[in-house]
Amino acid sequence: MTVRTLTALALVGLVPTAFAQNLAGTWNGSMKLEFSPEVQKQMKGQQIPPMPKLTLAMRPNGTYTVTQVVPAMGQSPARTMKSDGTWSQKGRTVTMTTKTRDGKPVTGEEAKPRAFTLSGDGRTMTIDLSREVSKASPEAKGTKLIVTFRRA
């Protein structure tokens, strides 16, 4: 075997691991919410709720915790919610499945796996939850919700 052949084989062997980045660590999240024109009309004059602060802790053993701090609004005090689950990665897809929310098992839609897209540089993960928003609240049809996590 020539040096060129060995180099080519080594590179081919490394390609799959190029995407298998170490995702363990802390990620800061943000939510981008864009209301449809219909929802904007319905909400005219209403205060838009502030977006929660999101922190994602991914562990090497394939588990995670998301902490959401929902800011105070009006008479409602700030509150913190925690979700725990499992994650896996295949290429640029990071799949997260919530198992518990505030210590209680989740069921139905909440328990379904969610597929995030990992950026090429491995610094952000994004998911479009617009379809889920429309399913959960038909009057919000056309509203966009994008969640992005960035390495801390």
C-alpha positions in Angstrom: 0.0 0.0 0.0 1.2 3.5 -0.9 1.3 6.4 1.5 -1.4 8.1 -0.6 -3.7 5.1 -0.2 -3.1 5.0 3.6 -3.8 8.7 3.8 -7.0 8.4 1.8 -8.2 5.5 4.1 -7.4 7.5 7.2 -9.3 10.5 5.9 -12.3 8.3 5.0 -12.2 6.8 8.5 -12.2 10.3 10.1 -15.2 11.7 8.1 -17.9 10.1 10.3 -16.2 11.4 13.5 -16.0 14.9 12.1 -19.7 15.4 13.0 -19.5 13.4 16.2 -18.4 16.4 18.2 -18.3 16.4 22.0 -21.6 18.1 22.8 -21.3 17.7 26.6 -21.3 20.9 28.5 -23.4 24.0 29.0 -25.5 25.6 26.2 -27.5 28.9 26.4 -30.8 29.0 24.7 -33.0 31.6 23.1 -36.5 31.5 21.6 -37.5 33.5 18.5 -41.3 34.0 18.3 -42.9 35.6 15.3 -46.7 35.9 15.4 -48.7 35.5 12.3 -50.7 38.6 11.1 -53.9 37.0 12.4 -52.5 36.5 15.9 -51.0 40.0 15.9 -54.5 41.4 15.2 -55.9 39.3 18.1 -53.2 40.4 20.4 -53.4 44.1 19.6 -53.0 46.1 22.8 -52.0 43.0 24.8 -48.6 42.6 26.4 -46.4 40.0 24.8 -45.1 37.6 27.4 -41.3 37.7 27.8 -39.3 34.8 26.5 -37.8 32.4 29.1 -34.1 32.1 29.7 -33.0 28.7 28.7 -29.9 26.7 29.9 -29.1 23.2 28.6 -26.7 21.0 30.4 -25.7 18.0 28.2 -23.8 15.2 29.9 -21.4 12.7 28.2 -23.6 9.8 29.4 -26.4 10.9 27.0 -28.6 12.7 29.5 -29.5 16.4 29.7 -31.3 18.9 31.8 -33.0 22.1 30.4 -33.7 24.8 32.9 -36.2 27.5 31.9 -36.5 30.7 33.9 -39.8 32.3 33.0 -39.7 36.1 33.9 -42.3 37.7 36.0 -45.2 39.3 34.2 -47.9 41.3 35.7 -49.1 39.6 38.9 -47.3 36.3 38.0 -44.0 35.8 39.7 -40.9 34.5 37.9 -40.7 30.7 37.9 -38.2 28.0 37.1 -39.0 24.8 35.3 -36.7 21.8 34.7 -36.9 19.1 32.1 -34.7 16.0 32.1 -34.2 13.6 29.3 -31.8 11.7 26.9 -30.0 12.8 23.8 -28.1 11.1 21.0 -26.3 12.4 17.9 -26.2 11.1 14.3 -24.3 13.3 12.0 -25.6 16.8 12.4 -28.9 15.7 14.0 -29.1 15.8 17.8 -32.2 14.0 19.1 -33.5 15.0 22.5 -36.3 13.1 24.3 -37.8 14.6 27.4 -38.5 12.1 30.2 -39.5 14.3 33.1 -40.7 17.9 33.7 -40.3 19.3 37.2 -39.7 15.7 38.4 -42.9 14.3 36.9 -42.9 11.9 33.9 -44.1 13.4 30.6 -46.5 11.8 28.2 -48.0 12.4 24.7 -46.5 15.2 22.6 -44.0 16.2 25.3 -42.5 12.7 25.3 -41.8 12.6 21.6 -38.2 12.9 20.4 -37.2 16.4 19.0 -34.5 16.6 16.3 -32.2 19.6 16.5 -29.8 20.5 13.7 -26.2 21.0 14.7 -24.4 23.8 12.9 -21.3 22.8 10.8 -19.0 24.4 13.4 -20.7 22.6 16.3 -21.5 25.8 18.1 -25.3 26.0 17.7 -28.3 23.6 17.7 -31.6 24.8 16.3 -35.1 23.4 16.1 -38.2 24.8 14.4 -41.2 24.2 16.7 -43.7 26.2 14.6 -45.7 23.0 13.7 -46.0 22.1 17.3 -47.3 25.6 18.2 -50.0 25.3 15.5 -51.0 21.8 16.7 -51.2 22.9 20.4 -53.0 26.1 19.7 -54.9 26.1 16.3 -55.6 29.8 16.7 -51.8 30.4 16.5 -51.5 28.9 13.1 -48.8 30.6 11.1 -46.8 31.6 14.2 -43.1 30.7 14.1 -41.1 29.5 17.1 -37.4 28.8 16.6 -35.3 27.6 19.6 -31.5 27.9 19.3 -28.9 26.7 21.8 -25.3 28.1 21.7 -22.3 26.7 23.5 -21.7 28.7 26.6 
